[in-house]
Amino acid sequence: MRSELFVNNRIAHCSQLTALSPNKKDMTKEELKKYLPHREPMLLVDEINIDENGVAHSKYHVTGEEFFLKGHFPGQPTVPGVILCEIMGQSCALLILDDLKDKITLYTGLDNVRFKHQVVPGDTIEVEATLSSKRANMYFCEAKATVNGKLCAKGSLSFALIEDQRNK
């Protein structure tokens, strides 16, 4: 009975969280710049769709010209795991567009991150991200990155929102 109550409360809580998703569902890289402080070469989401369940579906197309591939590894370029985490992180931040106004996300944790498959030039990384909970200015998300349906990375990410001091 107690676990059933927990599950029901958790479902109710998560359904409230989807309200944090924006009304605008599809965005291009240029539109994303209105919300994320990142700019090239660190803007690592090319497009995003947030579905009716509040799940973010984003894409990043690996061209082979990225700065992080120059030395990782010459002759056999591979997207570093930390970059996969950044791509998942930016996708998670976009789940809370309405809260991002005049704020910046600072990541506070990466938990249970696993890397399962190599990502190389020519691949399109697809991220699926969900908001699992929120406490004050702290947000907790789950994300996974795939290429052609094959799991490449997954993990739990947490971040805090802070005031954007750049224009003050």
Z-matrix of the N, CA and C atoms (Angstrom, degrees):
N
C 1 1.452
C 2 1.533 1 110.77
N 3 1.336 2 115.66 1 -45.80
C 4 1.457 3 119.50 2 -178.82
C 5 1.530 4 111.15 3 -63.54
N 6 1.343 5 117.29 4 -43.86
C 7 1.463 6 119.58 5 179.65
C 8 1.522 7 110.78 6 -66.08
N 9 1.344 8 117.49 7 -34.10
C 10 1.459 9 120.88 8 177.34
C 11 1.530 10 110.15 9 -64.42
N 12 1.328 11 117.06 10 -40.47
C 13 1.456 12 121.72 11 177.86
C 14 1.527 13 109.99 12 -63.39
N 15 1.343 14 117.05 13 -43.20
C 16 1.463 15 121.42 14 178.14
C 17 1.529 16 110.18 15 -59.97
N 18 1.308 17 116.62 16 -46.72
C 19 1.467 18 120.60 17 -179.39
C 20 1.522 19 109.96 18 -61.77
N 21 1.331 20 118.01 19 -44.93
C 22 1.461 21 120.92 20 -179.78
C 23 1.527 22 111.19 21 -63.77
N 24 1.337 23 117.73 22 -40.94
C 25 1.464 24 120.73 23 177.23
C 26 1.521 25 110.65 24 -65.55
N 27 1.323 26 116.57 25 -39.33
C 28 1.468 27 121.34 26 179.78
C 29 1.529 28 110.20 27 -64.43
N 30 1.329 29 117.56 28 -42.81
C 31 1.467 30 121.17 29 177.85
C 32 1.525 31 109.83 30 -63.28
N 33 1.325 32 117.83 31 -44.09
C 34 1.458 33 120.86 32 179.05
C 35 1.525 34 110.42 33 -62.73
N 36 1.337 35 117.00 34 -42.61
C 37 1.458 36 121.13 35 179.92
C 38 1.525 37 110.62 36 -63.04
N 39 1.311 38 118.19 37 -44.81
C 40 1.462 39 121.44 38 -179.37
C 41 1.518 40 111.36 39 -66.93
N 42 1.318 41 117.84 40 -34.04
C 43 1.460 42 118.50 41 178.52
C 44 1.524 43 110.65 42 -69.48
N 45 1.340 44 117.83 43 -29.86
C 46 1.455 45 120.36 44 174.48
C 47 1.522 46 110.38 45 -69.33
N 48 1.309 47 117.74 46 -33.82
C 49 1.455 48 121.34 47 -178.74
C 50 1.522 49 112.13 48 -65.73
N 51 1.310 50 117.42 49 -30.32
C 52 1.461 51 117.86 50 -179.16
C 53 1.526 52 110.69 51 -64.53
N 54 1.333 53 117.60 52 -18.66
C 55 1.453 54 119.91 53 177.14
C 56 1.528 55 111.49 54 -65.99
N 57 1.346 56 117.79 55 -17.95
C 58 1.459 57 121.09 56 177.84
C 59 1.519 58 111.57 57 -73.18
N 60 1.314 59 117.49 58 -14.48
C 61 1.458 60 121.06 59 179.87
C 62 1.518 61 109.33 60 -70.99
N 63 1.318 62 117.07 61 149.44
C 64 1.456 63 120.07 62 -175.97
C 65 1.526 64 112.50 63 -76.17
N 66 1.323 65 114.47 64 164.70
C 67 1.458 66 119.24 65 173.56
C 68 1.522 67 109.82 66 -73.27
N 69 1.320 68 116.20 67 -30.22
C 70 1.464 69 120.60 68 179.60
C 71 1.520 70 108.17 69 -78.32
N 72 1.320 71 118.05 70 122.68
C 73 1.454 72 120.86 71 -172.00
C 74 1.518 73 114.15 72 -97.79
N 75 1.314 74 118.94 73 -39.09
C 76 1.462 75 122.15 74 -177.41
C 77 1.518 76 109.23 75 -111.63
N 78 1.346 77 115.49 76 131.15
C 79 1.458 78 119.67 77 178.87
C 80 1.520 79 110.72 78 -138.81
N 81 1.327 80 114.48 79 143.85
C 82 1.456 81 121.65 80 175.31
C 83 1.527 82 109.01 81 -92.11
N 84 1.322 83 116.28 82 174.00
C 85 1.457 84 121.28 83 179.43
C 86 1.531 85 111.18 84 -57.80
N 87 1.311 86 118.26 85 -42.26
C 88 1.472 87 120.92 86 179.67
C 89 1.528 88 111.06 87 -63.44
N 90 1.318 89 117.69 88 -40.54
C 91 1.464 90 120.94 89 178.56
C 92 1.527 91 111.28 90 -67.17
N 93 1.331 92 116.97 91 -34.15
C 94 1.467 93 121.09 92 179.98
C 95 1.516 94 111.84 93 -63.33
N 96 1.322 95 117.15 94 -28.76
C 97 1.462 96 121.19 95 -178.94
C 98 1.527 97 112.27 96 -63.80
N 99 1.324 98 118.20 97 -17.07
C 100 1.461 99 121.60 98 176.28
C 101 1.530 100 110.90 99 -72.04
N 102 1.334 101 116.54 100 -20.03
C 103 1.461 102 121.12 101 -174.67
C 104 1.528 103 114.07 102 -113.99
N 105 1.323 104 116.76 103 -39.15
C 106 1.462 105 120.33 104 -178.66
C 107 1.529 106 110.06 105 -94.69
N 108 1.335 107 117.66 106 139.81
C 109 1.468 108 119.68 107 177.59
C 110 1.532 109 112.43 108 -77.80
N 111 1.304 110 118.08 109 -11.09
C 112 1.467 111 122.48 110 -177.69
C 113 1.525 112 111.16 111 -66.67
N 114 1.317 113 114.86 112 147.10
C 115 1.455 114 122.25 113 173.59
C 116 1.517 115 107.66 114 -136.01
N 117 1.337 116 115.96 115 165.42
C 118 1.439 117 120.00 116 179.08
C 119 1.535 118 108.56 117 -57.09
N 120 1.288 119 119.00 118 137.90
C 121 1.462 120 126.73 119 11.02
C 122 1.533 121 114.15 120 -94.11
N 123 1.346 122 118.60 121 10.68
C 124 1.470 123 119.76 122 -176.44
C 125 1.524 124 114.10 123 -101.03
N 126 1.304 125 119.52 124 1.81
C 127 1.465 126 120.87 125 172.72
C 128 1.517 127 106.49 126 -81.88
N 129 1.328 128 116.11 127 108.46
C 130 1.456 129 121.56 128 -168.91
C 131 1.525 130 113.44 129 -116.03
N 132 1.320 131 116.59 130 30.20
C 133 1.464 132 122.74 131 171.33
C 134 1.519 133 105.89 132 -128.49
N 135 1.327 134 117.13 133 122.63
C 136 1.464 135 121.49 134 179.37
C 137 1.522 136 112.22 135 -88.78
N 138 1.318 137 116.45 136 -33.06
C 139 1.463 138 121.25 137 -178.85
C 140 1.518 139 108.15 138 -160.18
N 141 1.330 140 115.34 139 156.23
C 142 1.466 141 119.47 140 179.60
C 143 1.520 142 109.57 141 -148.77
N 144 1.300 143 113.71 142 149.09
C 145 1.465 144 122.76 143 172.36
C 146 1.513 145 106.21 144 -131.62
N 147 1.317 146 116.63 145 131.30
C 148 1.463 147 120.54 146 174.08
C 149 1.517 148 106.43 147 -110.96
N 150 1.331 149 114.80 148 116.52
C 151 1.465 150 118.76 149 -172.83
C 152 1.527 151 112.30 150 -80.09
N 153 1.319 152 115.47 151 178.29
C 154 1.469 153 121.80 152 -175.70
C 155 1.528 154 112.62 153 -64.24
N 156 1.336 155 118.27 154 -16.52
C 157 1.456 156 121.73 155 177.23
C 158 1.526 157 112.50 156 -94.75
N 159 1.337 158 117.03 157 5.65
C 160 1.452 159 120.75 158 179.57
C 161 1.515 160 113.44 159 78.01
N 162 1.324 161 117.55 160 21.38
C 163 1.463 162 121.88 161 177.92
C 164 1.530 163 108.28 162 -96.23
N 165 1.339 164 115.76 163 128.56
C 166 1.460 165 120.55 164 177.71
C 167 1.517 166 109.40 165 -86.06
N 168 1.322 167 115.78 166 133.48
C 169 1.461 168 123.58 167 175.41
C 170 1.530 169 105.69 168 -123.39
N 171 1.327 170 116.31 169 106.34
C 172 1.460 171 119.26 170 -177.28
C 173 1.519 172 110.44 171 -119.86
N 174 1.355 173 114.27 172 164.81
C 175 1.467 174 120.49 173 179.89
C 176 1.517 175 109.40 174 -136.46
N 177 1.323 176 113.61 175 145.40
C 178 1.464 177 121.40 176 169.93
C 179 1.520 178 107.11 177 -135.76
N 180 1.315 179 115.82 178 126.10
C 181 1.462 180 121.99 179 -178.39
C 182 1.528 181 108.86 180 -95.59
N 183 1.321 182 117.49 181 117.07
C 184 1.461 183 122.65 182 -179.58
C 185 1.528 184 108.08 183 -82.14
N 186 1.334 185 115.94 184 112.25
C 187 1.466 186 120.65 185 -175.05
C 188 1.524 187 112.77 186 -86.60
N 189 1.321 188 116.80 187 -26.96
C 190 1.455 189 120.91 188 -173.76
C 191 1.517 190 111.96 189 100.41
N 192 1.335 191 117.08 190 -10.79
C 193 1.472 192 122.02 191 179.75
C 194 1.528 193 112.38 192 -96.24
N 195 1.322 194 118.66 193 -0.92
C 196 1.454 195 121.93 194 -176.38
C 197 1.530 196 111.31 195 -62.70
N 198 1.331 197 115.79 196 145.03
C 199 1.464 198 121.36 197 -178.85
C 200 1.521 199 112.34 198 -58.75
N 201 1.322 200 117.89 199 -34.71
C 202 1.459 201 120.78 200 -175.58
C 203 1.526 202 113.02 201 -75.16
N 204 1.320 203 117.38 202 -11.39
C 205 1.467 204 120.07 203 177.28
C 206 1.530 205 112.61 204 -89.90
N 207 1.328 206 117.09 205 -14.23
C 208 1.469 207 120.77 206 -175.92
C 209 1.527 208 111.73 207 -59.30
N 210 1.313 209 118.35 208 -39.64
C 211 1.461 210 120.51 209 -178.74
C 212 1.516 211 113.95 210 -116.96
N 213 1.316 212 117.54 211 9.69
C 214 1.475 213 121.85 212 -175.18
C 215 1.515 214 109.50 213 -130.86
N 216 1.182 215 124.65 214 78.59
C 217 1.450 216 133.54 215 -0.46
C 218 1.513 217 107.39 216 -124.32
N 219 1.358 218 119.08 217 134.73
C 220 1.461 219 120.14 218 -179.77
C 221 1.533 220 111.00 219 -54.59
N 222 1.320 221 115.13 220 130.10
C 223 1.459 222 120.44 221 -179.21
C 224 1.518 223 113.64 222 88.11
N 225 1.332 224 117.14 223 -19.54
C 226 1.470 225 121.83 224 177.64
C 227 1.534 226 108.71 225 -149.07
N 228 1.339 227 117.31 226 66.47
C 229 1.466 228 120.14 227 -174.55
C 230 1.528 229 112.19 228 -61.68
N 231 1.330 230 114.16 229 134.36
C 232 1.460 231 122.65 230 -178.84
C 233 1.525 232 108.42 231 -137.41
N 234 1.325 233 117.89 232 132.69
C 235 1.461 234 121.36 233 177.98
C 236 1.531 235 108.32 234 -66.32
N 237 1.345 236 117.44 235 123.27
C 238 1.469 237 120.29 236 179.13
C 239 1.531 238 112.07 237 -63.29
N 240 1.315 239 115.66 238 148.05
C 241 1.461 240 121.10 239 178.99
C 242 1.517 241 112.81 240 -57.50
N 243 1.321 242 117.19 241 -38.13
C 244 1.460 243 120.13 242 -179.89
C 245 1.525 244 110.99 243 -63.96
N 246 1.324 245 117.61 244 -31.46
C 247 1.467 246 121.21 245 176.44
C 248 1.531 247 110.05 246 -71.43
N 249 1.320 248 117.35 247 -38.37
C 250 1.472 249 119.86 248 174.74
C 251 1.528 250 109.76 249 -60.10
N 252 1.334 251 116.87 250 -40.07
C 253 1.475 252 120.34 251 177.22
C 254 1.523 253 110.74 252 -63.99
N 255 1.324 254 117.53 253 -40.18
C 256 1.466 255 121.13 254 178.44
C 257 1.531 256 110.84 255 -64.50
N 258 1.316 257 117.20 256 -41.27
C 259 1.465 258 120.56 257 177.92
C 260 1.535 259 109.74 258 -62.35
N 261 1.327 260 116.83 259 -44.35
C 262 1.465 261 119.56 260 177.31
C 263 1.527 262 110.34 261 -64.28
N 264 1.336 263 117.04 262 -39.76
C 265 1.462 264 121.24 263 -179.92
C 266 1.514 265 112.83 264 -62.54
N 267 1.322 266 117.45 265 -45.22
C 268 1.462 267 120.05 266 178.60
C 269 1.524 268 110.77 267 -63.86
N 270 1.315 269 116.79 268 -36.29
C 271 1.468 270 120.52 269 177.16
C 272 1.524 271 110.66 270 -65.07
N 273 1.324 272 116.87 271 -40.57
C 274 1.467 273 120.48 272 178.37
C 275 1.527 274 111.01 273 -63.54
N 276 1.329 275 117.19 274 -43.19
C 277 1.467 276 120.62 275 -179.47
C 278 1.518 277 111.37 276 -58.19
N 279 1.309 278 116.71 277 -34.59
C 280 1.462 279 120.40 278 -177.71
C 281 1.523 280 112.95 279 -71.48
N 282 1.324 281 117.03 280 -8.38
C 283 1.469 282 119.99 281 174.97
C 284 1.527 283 111.61 282 -69.23
N 285 1.317 284 117.69 283 -19.98
C 286 1.469 285 120.95 284 -174.38
C 287 1.535 286 110.88 285 -119.78
N 288 1.305 287 116.68 286 44.83
C 289 1.465 288 120.96 287 -175.48
C 290 1.517 289 113.56 288 -49.68
N 291 1.307 290 118.07 289 -44.18
C 292 1.458 291 120.77 290 -176.77
C 293 1.529 292 111.68 291 -63.34
N 294 1.330 293 117.69 292 -29.45
C 295 1.458 294 121.57 293 179.82
C 296 1.529 295 113.03 294 -84.47
N 297 1.332 296 117.70 295 -11.66
C 298 1.466 297 121.22 296 -174.93
C 299 1.528 298 114.21 297 -79.41
N 300 1.306 299 118.66 298 -12.35
C 301 1.468 300 120.43 299 -177.86
C 302 1.524 301 110.32 300 -58.38
N 303 1.332 302 115.02 301 123.58
C 304 1.472 303 123.36 302 -179.97
C 305 1.524 304 113.39 303 61.57
N 306 1.329 305 116.66 304 24.54
C 307 1.472 306 121.97 305 179.83
C 308 1.521 307 110.03 306 -129.25
N 309 1.320 308 115.24 307 161.52
C 310 1.457 309 123.45 308 174.04
C 311 1.526 310 107.12 309 -129.44
N 312 1.320 311 116.78 310 142.07
C 313 1.468 312 120.64 311 176.25
C 314 1.523 313 109.40 312 -89.92
N 315 1.322 314 115.46 313 134.24
C 316 1.464 315 122.30 314 172.32
C 317 1.518 316 106.83 315 -121.29
N 318 1.309 317 116.17 316 121.98
C 319 1.461 318 119.54 317 -177.73
C 320 1.515 319 110.69 318 -73.24
N 321 1.311 320 115.22 319 134.06
C 322 1.467 321 121.82 320 -177.61
C 323 1.518 322 112.26 321 -109.92
N 324 1.330 323 117.21 322 -13.96
C 325 1.452 324 118.26 323 179.47
C 326 1.506 325 113.74 324 -169.59
N 327 1.319 326 113.51 325 148.05
C 328 1.458 327 123.73 326 170.55
C 329 1.521 328 104.97 327 -127.71
N 330 1.303 329 117.19 328 116.87
C 331 1.461 330 120.99 329 -177.25
C 332 1.521 331 110.62 330 -122.27
N 333 1.303 332 114.30 331 145.94
C 334 1.467 333 121.61 332 176.57
C 335 1.519 334 112.78 333 51.83
N 336 1.327 335 116.13 334 36.19
C 337 1.463 336 120.20 335 178.63
C 338 1.525 337 108.64 336 -76.27
N 339 1.323 338 114.89 337 133.58
C 340 1.464 339 121.43 338 178.47
C 341 1.513 340 108.80 339 -134.47
N 342 1.324 341 115.28 340 141.14
C 343 1.459 342 122.06 341 176.99
C 344 1.518 343 107.42 342 -111.92
N 345 1.310 344 116.06 343 125.40
C 346 1.461 345 120.83 344 -171.16
C 347 1.518 346 114.65 345 -114.76
N 348 1.337 347 117.22 346 -24.41
C 349 1.464 348 119.86 347 -173.57
C 350 1.525 349 109.28 348 -152.66
N 351 1.307 350 116.36 349 142.38
C 352 1.460 351 123.28 350 -179.64
C 353 1.534 352 110.66 351 -69.07
N 354 1.346 353 115.89 352 144.13
C 355 1.466 354 122.60 353 175.42
C 356 1.526 355 107.37 354 -117.84
N 357 1.338 356 116.40 355 129.99
C 358 1.468 357 122.05 356 -173.07
C 359 1.534 358 110.30 357 -130.90
N 360 1.346 359 116.40 358 166.92
C 361 1.462 360 119.39 359 177.11
C 362 1.536 361 111.72 360 -53.82
N 363 1.329 362 113.99 361 140.41
C 364 1.459 363 120.44 362 -177.62
C 365 1.521 364 112.32 363 96.98
N 366 1.332 365 117.22 364 -17.54
C 367 1.469 366 120.86 365 179.11
C 368 1.529 367 110.62 366 -77.94
N 369 1.310 368 115.74 367 150.08
C 370 1.463 369 122.04 368 169.12
C 371 1.521 370 107.12 369 -110.63
N 372 1.321 371 115.12 370 116.66
C 373 1.468 372 121.19 371 179.33
C 374 1.523 373 107.31 372 -84.34
N 375 1.314 374 116.12 373 127.02
C 376 1.459 375 121.69 374 176.50
C 377 1.516 376 108.28 375 -113.42
N 378 1.327 377 115.83 376 125.01
C 379 1.463 378 121.31 377 -178.69
C 380 1.514 379 109.07 378 -110.63
N 381 1.320 380 114.66 379 137.20
C 382 1.457 381 122.39 380 171.38
C 383 1.521 382 105.96 381 -117.68
N 384 1.327 383 116.80 382 122.03
C 385 1.462 384 121.43 383 -175.88
C 386 1.525 385 110.65 384 -131.03
N 387 1.328 386 115.04 385 141.40
C 388 1.458 387 121.13 386 177.36
C 389 1.523 388 109.84 387 -132.63
N 390 1.305 389 115.22 388 147.48
C 391 1.458 390 122.33 389 175.52
C 392 1.518 391 107.56 390 -89.47
N 393 1.332 392 117.04 391 120.21
C 394 1.462 393 119.23 392 -176.74
C 395 1.524 394 113.05 393 -98.01
N 396 1.334 395 118.47 394 -30.97
C 397 1.467 396 119.87 395 175.07
C 398 1.513 397 110.62 396 -164.54
N 399 1.341 398 114.27 397 166.39
C 400 1.458 399 122.51 398 179.43
C 401 1.521 400 107.88 399 -142.90
N 402 1.338 401 115.21 400 135.31
C 403 1.457 402 121.37 401 173.58
C 404 1.517 403 108.07 402 -135.63
N 405 1.306 404 116.87 403 114.08
C 406 1.470 405 123.03 404 -177.12
C 407 1.528 406 108.33 405 54.41
N 408 1.341 407 117.75 406 -119.91
C 409 1.469 408 119.94 407 -179.93
C 410 1.531 409 112.05 408 -97.41
N 411 1.315 410 117.50 409 16.40
C 412 1.470 411 123.30 410 179.66
C 413 1.527 412 109.90 411 -104.37
N 414 1.334 413 115.23 412 136.58
C 415 1.462 414 121.88 413 -179.37
C 416 1.529 415 108.71 414 -125.82
N 417 1.323 416 116.05 415 143.27
C 418 1.463 417 122.56 416 -177.83
C 419 1.527 418 108.25 417 -126.75
N 420 1.330 419 115.76 418 127.99
C 421 1.461 420 121.33 419 -174.07
C 422 1.518 421 111.40 420 -132.40
N 423 1.328 422 114.62 421 161.31
C 424 1.464 423 123.35 422 171.24
C 425 1.519 424 106.34 423 -119.40
N 426 1.326 425 116.16 424 138.44
C 427 1.466 426 118.98 425 179.99
C 428 1.516 427 110.39 426 -144.61
N 429 1.323 428 114.28 427 151.91
C 430 1.458 429 120.20 428 172.49
C 431 1.518 430 107.98 429 -141.23
N 432 1.335 431 114.55 430 144.52
C 433 1.461 432 121.55 431 178.49
C 434 1.519 433 108.34 432 -116.73
N 435 1.331 434 115.61 433 132.10
C 436 1.458 435 120.89 434 179.89
C 437 1.528 436 109.78 435 -129.63
N 438 1.319 437 115.17 436 158.67
C 439 1.466 438 122.88 437 170.18
C 440 1.523 439 106.25 438 -131.22
N 441 1.321 440 115.78 439 122.16
C 442 1.473 441 121.46 440 -178.22
C 443 1.528 442 111.74 441 51.87
N 444 1.327 443 116.43 442 39.42
C 445 1.459 444 121.51 443 178.17
C 446 1.516 445 115.11 444 80.50
N 447 1.323 446 117.81 445 -3.59
C 448 1.463 447 121.38 446 -179.24
C 449 1.529 448 109.33 447 -96.08
N 450 1.343 449 116.45 448 126.70
C 451 1.460 450 121.57 449 -178.65
C 452 1.527 451 110.60 450 -64.46
N 453 1.334 452 116.00 451 126.50
C 454 1.473 453 121.75 452 179.28
C 455 1.521 454 111.80 453 -108.76
N 456 1.335 455 117.20 454 -37.53
C 457 1.461 456 121.61 455 -179.90
C 458 1.517 457 108.55 456 -156.30
N 459 1.323 458 115.31 457 153.15
C 460 1.465 459 120.67 458 175.61
C 461 1.512 460 107.84 459 -154.53
N 462 1.332 461 115.93 460 158.31
C 463 1.449 462 118.96 461 177.71
C 464 1.515 463 112.52 462 174.48
N 465 1.327 464 113.43 463 173.29
C 466 1.455 465 122.71 464 174.64
C 467 1.522 466 106.93 465 -104.31
N 468 1.329 467 116.85 466 130.87
C 469 1.455 468 121.61 467 -177.81
C 470 1.522 469 109.06 468 -123.54
N 471 1.316 470 115.98 469 144.44
C 472 1.465 471 120.13 470 175.09
C 473 1.518 472 108.85 471 -131.98
N 474 1.330 473 115.47 472 147.53
C 475 1.458 474 119.47 473 179.39
C 476 1.519 475 110.18 474 -150.09
N 477 1.330 476 114.29 475 158.01
C 478 1.458 477 122.42 476 176.14
C 479 1.517 478 108.51 477 -112.64
N 480 1.316 479 115.82 478 150.37
C 481 1.465 480 121.45 479 173.13
C 482 1.516 481 108.22 480 -98.15
N 483 1.345 482 116.29 481 130.34
C 484 1.451 483 121.07 482 175.59
C 485 1.522 484 108.54 483 -124.06
N 486 1.320 485 115.99 484 162.17
C 487 1.466 486 120.90 485 177.90
C 488 1.519 487 109.84 486 -64.04
N 489 1.325 488 116.10 487 138.98
C 490 1.451 489 122.61 488 175.88
C 491 1.536 490 107.13 489 -83.61
N 492 1.321 491 116.74 490 109.45
C 493 1.466 492 122.60 491 -176.85
C 494 1.528 493 113.13 492 -90.50
N 495 1.323 494 117.84 493 -0.55
C 496 1.459 495 120.08 494 -172.93
C 497 1.523 496 114.10 495 -66.21
N 498 1.305 497 117.77 496 -30.93
C 499 1.475 498 120.67 497 -176.25
C 500 1.516 499 112.67 498 -109.24
N 501 1.309 500 117.01 499 22.12
C 502 1.480 501 119.18 500 -177.48
C 503 1.498 502 111.37 501 -108.89
